[in-house]
Amino acid sequence: MKNPRSKAPHLFLITALFLALGFALGGGGLVVAAELETEVTGKMQDFPIVKLQSLDKVTARTMTFEARVGSTVKFGQIYIKVQACRKASPLELPESAAFLQIWQITLEEKAEWIFSGWMFASSPGLSSMDHPIYDVWVIDCLESKNNAKAGIEKEELGEGESKNETLLEPKEKLE
């Protein structure tokens, strides 16, 4: 009968190597092991800004823009509210994901959900927005910087709209 450790001896050796390295450097081996576990589990870090790209299928207008987490931006007739933006650590496979809520205002002045969920930069088709006119997808999550565009930008507003406009958000939850 084979030893159960023989199937994955490299994992045992890697863990032992990191523990020994931790002790040799004067740090606690448990701290190194905890950091190793964090990297292996692939926890994602929160970022304050999401970089999005959008497409108006009728006019073929595309726009790449940045929005702060918690802000609402307008593209054409849709509103995009960024709830979260997370990115994998540099040691992991590259992945950025954002939780977006997207809605439009109908002709009857009612807010109607279009999308609510996580979008992934590496697989835009995995969780995509289904709309006949607009497409939106995540490009990346970014660190905060002074010149970041946040909220509704002046060039994104249509005629007759103002930054102080009250945004209607859908009341019912999207299933």
BAFI-3210 file (N, C-alpha, C; in Angstrom, 3 decimals, decimal comma, padded with zeros to 6 digits):
// residues 175
n [1|2|3|4|5|6|7|8|9|10|11|12|13|14|15|16|17|18|19|20|21|22|23|24|25|26|27|28|29|30|31|32|33|34|35|36|37|38|39|40|41|42|43|44|45|46|47|48|49|50|51|52|53|54|55|56|57|58|59|60|61|62|63|64|65|66|67|68|69|70|71|72|73|74|75|76|77|78|79|80|81|82|83|84|85|86|87|88|89|90|91|92|93|94|95|96|97|98|99|100|101|102|103|104|105|106|107|108|109|110|111|112|113|114|115|116|117|118|119|120|121|122|123|124|125|126|127|128|129|130|131|132|133|134|135|136|137|138|139|140|141|142|143|144|145|146|147|148|149|150|151|152|153|154|155|156|157|158|159|160|161|162|163|164|165|166|167|168|169|170|171|172|173|174|175]
n.u [000,854|000,503|002,077|000,143|001,233|002,840|001,591|001,568|004,277|005,764|004,325|004,541|007,320|007,709|006,299|007,792|010,244|009,659|009,024|011,502|013,059|011,852|012,527|015,308|015,742|015,193|012,630|009,356|008,411|005,765|004,564|005,516|004,373|001,685|001,537|002,133|-000,095|-002,101|-001,399|-001,695|-004,428|-005,490|-006,619|-008,344|-007,578|-009,079|-009,766|-009,893|-010,785|-012,324|-011,667|-013,448|-014,919|-017,068|-019,659|-021,651|-023,874|-025,406|-024,419|-021,776|-020,021|-017,394|-016,155|-013,674|-013,368|-012,854|-014,074|-014,945|-015,306|-018,509|-019,512|-021,699|-021,984|-022,823|-023,613|-024,626|-027,916|-027,858|-027,159|-024,429|-023,502|-020,858|-020,030|-017,999|-014,517|-012,133|-008,932|-006,619|-003,661|-000,294|001,194|-000,543|-002,694|-003,542|-006,329|-009,160|-012,046|-015,296|-018,084|-021,002|-023,865|-026,348|-028,624|-031,467|-033,441|-036,764|-039,120|-041,393|-040,468|-039,493|-037,239|-035,276|-033,842|-030,866|-028,533|-026,943|-024,307|-021,186|-018,543|-015,954|-012,655|-010,919|-012,612|-014,971|-017,378|-018,341|-019,966|-021,959|-023,464|-026,681|-027,940|-029,735|-028,620|-026,361|-023,078|-021,032|-017,936|-015,401|-012,114|-009,868|-008,765|-007,815|-005,316|-005,828|-005,583|-004,647|-005,600|-007,730|-010,737|-013,842|-017,125|-019,878|-018,849|-018,344|-018,283|-019,656|-022,284|-025,474|-027,262|-028,983|-028,807|-027,656|-025,027|-026,160|-028,448|-031,075|-030,740|-032,656|-033,051|-033,527|-036,111|-036,908|-035,393|-033,011|-033,382]
n.v [-001,178|002,220|005,149|007,842|010,383|010,258|010,971|013,736|014,804|017,056|019,257|018,942|019,177|021,814|023,306|022,614|023,706|026,475|026,875|026,268|028,258|030,511|030,212|030,336|032,952|034,304|034,924|033,881|030,607|030,003|032,389|032,734|030,465|031,124|033,331|032,048|030,378|032,305|033,291|030,969|030,395|032,436|035,021|037,993|041,465|044,518|047,331|050,863|051,972|051,279|050,298|050,647|049,588|050,598|050,092|051,467|049,995|050,921|053,417|052,789|053,856|053,853|053,853|054,307|054,404|055,500|054,722|055,450|053,228|052,923|055,079|056,440|056,204|057,498|056,225|056,848|055,891|054,377|053,662|053,128|051,638|051,269|048,830|047,286|046,487|044,168|042,604|040,095|039,002|039,921|037,572|035,593|034,170|036,571|038,536|040,543|041,771|043,152|044,306|045,229|047,305|047,838|049,896|051,239|054,101|054,014|055,007|055,612|056,781|055,016|053,108|050,456|047,324|046,156|044,719|043,052|042,148|040,245|041,086|039,843|040,543|038,864|037,047|038,122|037,170|035,386|036,408|038,386|041,500|041,669|043,399|045,130|047,441|048,458|047,541|046,631|046,214|044,972|046,191|046,584|046,837|049,596|051,493|054,295|057,588|061,021|062,199|060,653|059,830|060,249|059,371|060,963|062,214|065,337|065,224|062,911|063,392|063,973|066,322|068,863|067,639|067,507|067,539|067,490|066,109|064,006|060,620|057,918|054,841|051,339|049,858|047,256|044,040|042,474|039,343]
n.w [000,000|-000,778|000,555|001,821|001,605|-000,584|-002,926|-003,115|-002,619|-003,143|-002,157|000,596|000,866|-000,054|001,879|004,147|003,396|003,333|006,033|007,222|006,051|007,150|009,890|009,659|008,836|011,077|011,665|012,703|011,887|011,681|010,930|008,318|007,188|007,457|005,765|003,378|003,167|002,804|000,282|-001,254|-001,016|-002,477|-001,916|-002,688|-003,149|-002,092|-004,135|-004,780|-007,198|-010,309|-013,637|-016,486|-019,603|-022,167|-024,612|-027,099|-029,057|-031,151|-032,088|-032,249|-030,456|-028,213|-024,882|-022,501|-019,091|-015,678|-012,429|-009,088|-006,307|-005,021|-006,379|-008,947|-012,394|-015,637|-018,793|-021,904|-021,912|-019,637|-016,188|-014,035|-011,128|-008,984|-006,775|-005,627|-006,083|-006,876|-006,863|-007,809|-006,045|-007,054|-007,327|-008,003|-010,582|-013,053|-012,301|-012,229|-010,696|-010,526|-008,671|-010,003|-010,414|-012,675|-014,361|-016,147|-017,059|-017,844|-020,464|-019,093|-016,847|-014,916|-013,004|-014,197|-013,735|-015,264|-014,956|-012,246|-010,408|-010,266|-012,433|-014,477|-015,422|-016,873|-018,059|-019,743|-020,818|-018,972|-016,919|-018,072|-019,153|-020,442|-022,885|-025,419|-026,589|-025,174|-024,003|-021,283|-019,688|-017,436|-017,066|-015,348|-011,887|-009,956|-008,137|-005,923|-007,177|-007,689|-010,068|-010,891|-012,548|-011,128|-010,260|-011,980|-014,977|-016,704|-019,562|-019,984|-019,493|-020,903|-023,035|-021,259|-018,786|-015,404|-012,919|-010,428|-010,632|-009,521|-009,136|-010,188|-008,684|-009,100|-007,149|-006,476|-005,884|-007,975|-009,421]
ca.u [000,000|001,301|002,000|-000,709|002,034|003,584|000,869|001,915|005,457|006,274|003,650|005,151|008,667|007,609|005,914|008,946|011,256|009,255|009,173|012,936|013,501|011,355|013,350|016,677|015,770|014,938|011,196|008,659|007,993|004,311|004,208|005,782|003,362|000,413|001,606|002,058|-001,482|-002,856|-001,105|-002,224|-005,882|-005,837|-007,493|-008,252|-007,492|-010,008|-009,185|-010,898|-011,185|-012,476|-011,539|-014,485|-015,070|-018,457|-019,925|-022,996|-023,929|-026,086|-023,531|-020,417|-019,210|-016,811|-015,570|-012,969|-013,418|-012,600|-015,094|-014,662|-016,244|-019,561|-020,029|-022,582|-021,638|-023,832|-023,152|-025,850|-029,139|-027,713|-026,429|-023,581|-023,068|-019,760|-020,148|-016,728|-013,530|-011,122|-007,885|-005,759|-002,300|000,590|001,724|-001,599|-003,100|-004,142|-007,787|-009,827|-013,488|-016,036|-019,514|-021,674|-025,318|-026,607|-030,043|-031,845|-034,711|-037,659|-039,891|-042,402|-039,727|-039,282|-035,910|-035,373|-032,560|-030,283|-027,523|-026,437|-023,458|-019,739|-017,988|-014,555|-011,872|-010,322|-013,678|-016,131|-018,590|-018,762|-021,081|-022,065|-024,705|-027,451|-028,713|-029,709|-027,912|-025,113|-022,224|-020,089|-017,077|-014,331|-010,749|-008,890|-008,955|-006,672|-005,046|-006,311|-004,635|-005,265|-006,260|-008,711|-012,087|-014,760|-018,489|-020,338|-017,990|-019,065|-018,439|-020,549|-023,649|-026,134|-027,801|-030,065|-028,602|-026,700|-024,420|-026,999|-029,655|-031,380|-030,763|-033,622|-032,504|-034,598|-036,478|-036,972|-034,110|-032,873|-033,236]
ca.v [000,000|003,434|006,177|008,929|011,570|010,060|011,608|015,158|015,057|018,398|020,209|018,774|019,731|023,276|023,833|022,457|024,665|027,797|026,903|026,340|029,587|031,447|030,102|030,759|034,407|034,876|035,114|032,670|029,765|030,044|033,592|032,430|029,496|031,838|034,123|031,096|029,951|033,407|033,335|029,777|030,472|033,387|036,104|039,169|042,715|045,564|048,512|051,935|052,450|050,279|050,789|050,000|049,972|050,461|050,160|051,750|049,191|051,664|054,449|052,232|054,686|053,158|054,764|053,714|055,370|055,021|055,124|055,076|052,326|053,696|056,136|056,075|056,874|057,365|056,031|056,815|055,859|053,467|054,110|052,059|051,878|050,364|048,446|046,737|046,137|043,319|042,151|039,051|039,447|039,776|036,218|034,729|034,421|037,905|038,591|041,695|041,570|044,276|044,111|046,366|047,343|048,640|050,061|052,309|054,757|053,776|056,168|055,877|057,308|053,960|052,504|049,041|046,634|045,505|043,774|043,205|041,005|040,353|040,967|039,442|041,085|037,806|036,294|039,010|036,433|034,544|037,090|039,585|042,257|041,376|044,579|045,249|048,625|048,742|046,537|047,160|045,175|045,393|046,075|046,428|047,566|050,498|052,228|055,670|058,606|062,346|062,586|059,652|060,303|059,588|059,869|061,310|063,218|066,323|064,802|061,770|063,835|064,408|067,683|069,092|066,919|068,180|066,662|067,472|065,380|062,899|059,380|056,915|053,495|050,348|049,544|045,809|043,346|041,688|037,922]
ca.w [000,000|-000,912|001,586|001,330|001,307|-001,823|-004,030|-003,182|-001,784|-003,399|-001,259|001,909|000,794|-000,175|003,190|005,038|002,969|003,803|007,496|007,525|005,637|008,152|011,088|009,337|008,735|012,392|011,850|013,096|010,775|011,567|010,188|006,912|006,772|007,331|004,537|002,282|003,071|002,229|-001,149|-001,897|-001,076|-003,520|-001,475|-003,536|-002,419|-002,511|-004,757|-004,743|-008,522|-011,358|-015,001|-017,279|-020,998|-022,566|-026,040|-027,590|-030,270|-032,214|-032,628|-032,237|-029,567|-027,063|-023,903|-021,373|-018,003|-014,327|-011,463|-007,698|-005,645|-004,362|-007,256|-010,049|-013,642|-016,679|-020,162|-022,710|-021,105|-018,497|-015,001|-013,517|-009,752|-008,631|-005,369|-005,152|-007,108|-006,248|-007,775|-007,245|-005,741|-008,214|-007,409|-008,505|-011,958|-013,109|-012,295|-011,634|-010,688|-009,949|-008,458|-010,626|-010,539|-013,862|-014,628|-017,066|-016,773|-018,972|-020,916|-018,056|-015,690|-013,928|-013,052|-014,544|-013,629|-016,437|-014,470|-010,889|-010,108|-010,461|-013,780|-014,399|-016,527|-017,677|-018,741|-019,816|-021,154|-017,858|-016,260|-018,907|-019,174|-021,639|-023,247|-026,880|-027,073|-024,469|-023,380|-020,296|-019,143|-016,523|-017,576|-014,265|-010,635|-009,846|-006,902|-005,928|-007,605|-007,653|-011,301|-011,294|-012,808|-010,209|-010,361|-013,316|-015,584|-017,487|-020,934|-020,042|-019,331|-022,128|-022,989|-020,309|-017,536|-014,529|-011,920|-009,243|-010,962|-008,635|-009,885|-009,775|-008,635|-008,980|-005,774|-006,273|-006,039|-009,183|-009,099]
c.u [000,897|001,064|001,130|000,070|002,755|002,886|001,252|003,137|005,988|005,609|004,252|006,536|008,642|007,257|007,088|010,035|010,915|009,363|010,636|013,493|013,057|012,173|014,766|016,792|015,443|013,468|010,577|008,213|006,494|003,850|004,398|004,727|002,011|000,394|001,500|000,615|-002,341|-002,643|-001,725|-003,739|-006,354|-006,800|-007,261|-008,258|-008,511|-009,237|-010,268|-011,433|-011,292|-012,330|-012,502|-014,386|-016,517|-018,586|-021,390|-023,084|-024,579|-025,139|-022,083|-019,474|-018,702|-016,198|-014,898|-012,929|-013,164|-013,689|-014,698|-015,721|-017,235|-020,151|-020,942|-022,185|-022,728|-023,138|-024,397|-027,064|-029,042|-026,887|-025,685|-023,128|-022,043|-019,846|-018,828|-015,817|-012,407|-010,172|-007,028|-004,372|-001,408|001,171|000,717|-001,827|-003,793|-005,662|-008,248|-011,316|-014,144|-017,491|-020,206|-023,177|-025,625|-028,108|-030,245|-033,180|-035,591|-038,374|-040,963|-041,753|-039,616|-037,883|-036,072|-033,981|-032,152|-029,332|-027,196|-025,620|-021,993|-019,422|-016,493|-013,804|-011,334|-011,347|-014,941|-017,441|-019,118|-019,979|-021,259|-023,431|-025,405|-028,364|-028,631|-028,871|-026,530|-024,399|-021,294|-019,246|-015,942|-012,986|-009,768|-009,382|-007,680|-006,543|-005,607|-005,200|-005,373|-006,044|-007,276|-010,071|-013,013|-016,132|-018,855|-019,491|-018,800|-019,303|-019,365|-022,013|-024,217|-026,647|-028,937|-029,907|-027,569|-026,141|-025,299|-028,310|-029,855|-031,515|-031,817|-032,930|-033,662|-034,850|-036,462|-035,611|-034,140|-032,653|-032,272]
c.v [001,238|004,376|007,327|010,186|011,450|010,702|013,065|015,451|016,470|019,437|020,144|019,407|021,256|023,900|023,745|023,468|026,072|027,922|027,040|027,711|030,639|031,421|030,618|032,279|035,095|035,142|033,820|031,900|029,793|031,268|033,363|031,462|030,175|032,688|033,227|030,649|031,041|033,470|032,152|029,849|031,527|034,475|037,316|040,418|043,701|046,739|049,587|052,371|051,273|050,966|049,967|050,423|049,708|050,649|050,470|051,061|049,924|052,648|053,977|053,085|053,827|054,200|053,931|054,766|054,689|055,544|054,630|054,110|053,191|054,779|055,550|056,883|056,603|057,192|055,878|056,884|054,924|054,102|052,902|052,451|050,819|050,084|047,923|046,480|045,376|042,776|041,117|039,621|039,205|038,367|035,218|034,978|035,774|037,827|039,850|041,442|042,772|043,881|045,371|046,188|048,321|048,688|051,166|052,888|054,592|055,062|056,559|056,400|056,283|053,403|050,998|048,408|046,045|044,409|044,091|041,965|041,298|040,209|040,721|039,918|039,983|037,013|037,153|038,284|035,574|035,120|038,424|040,237|041,974|042,567|044,761|046,413|048,770|047,481|047,258|045,991|045,786|045,196|045,800|047,138|048,356|051,083|053,640|056,596|059,936|062,685|061,556|060,294|059,550|060,213|060,189|062,441|064,112|065,845|063,596|062,183|064,295|065,828|067,772|068,349|067,653|067,179|066,538|066,720|064,224|061,642|058,452|055,568|052,522|049,986|048,044|045,177|042,534|040,235|037,263]
c.w [000,000|000,255|001,061|000,989|-000,031|-003,018|-004,185|-002,330|-001,969|-002,493|000,142|001,935|000,707|001,165|004,162|004,691|003,465|005,319|007,882|007,171|006,646|009,427|010,835|009,273|010,058|012,647|012,306|011,870|010,584|010,788|008,697|006,393|006,588|006,063|003,320|002,079|002,447|000,722|-001,876|-002,015|-002,055|-003,080|-002,349|-002,674|-002,978|-003,083|-004,850|-006,108|-009,483|-012,715|-015,854|-018,737|-021,367|-024,072|-026,265|-028,945|-031,434|-032,881|-032,757|-031,395|-028,415|-026,135|-022,820|-020,280|-016,677|-013,406|-010,085|-007,196|-004,867|-005,248|-008,329|-011,267|-014,671|-018,020|-021,025|-021,810|-019,901|-017,391|-014,432|-012,115|-009,384|-007,129|-004,798|-006,341|-006,411|-007,303|-007,066|-006,981|-006,956|-008,387|-007,970|-009,993|-012,009|-013,190|-011,598|-011,742|-010,017|-009,786|-008,951|-010,572|-011,666|-014,103|-015,651|-016,622|-018,024|-019,367|-019,907|-016,775|-014,559|-014,111|-013,269|-014,506|-014,968|-015,976|-013,020|-010,571|-010,349|-011,930|-013,629|-015,637|-017,438|-018,480|-018,831|-020,116|-020,028|-017,142|-016,970|-018,780|-020,498|-021,942|-024,765|-027,408|-026,457|-023,998|-022,417|-019,831|-018,340|-017,211|-016,444|-013,013|-010,396|-008,452|-007,037|-006,392|-007,711|-008,918|-011,780|-011,530|-011,867|-010,340|-011,797|-013,852|-016,514|-018,915|-021,072|-019,926|-020,663|-021,984|-021,982|-018,994|-016,704|-013,532|-010,682|-009,462|-009,981|-009,468|-009,313|-009,777|-008,502|-007,524|-005,501|-006,521|-007,315|-008,804|-010,026]
res [m|k|n|p|r|s|k|a|p|h|l|f|l|i|t|a|l|f|l|a|l|g|f|a|l|g|g|g|g|l|v|v|a|a|e|l|e|t|e|v|t|g|k|m|q|d|f|p|i|v|k|l|q|s|l|d|k|v|t|a|r|t|m|t|f|e|a|r|v|g|s|t|v|k|f|g|q|i|y|i|k|v|q|a|c|r|k|a|s|p|l|e|l|p|e|s|a|a|f|l|q|i|w|q|i|t|l|e|e|k|a|e|w|i|f|s|g|w|m|f|a|s|s|p|g|l|s|s|m|d|h|p|i|y|d|v|w|v|i|d|c|l|e|s|k|n|n|a|k|a|g|i|e|k|e|e|l|g|e|g|e|s|k|n|e|t|l|l|e|p|k|e|k|l|e]
***
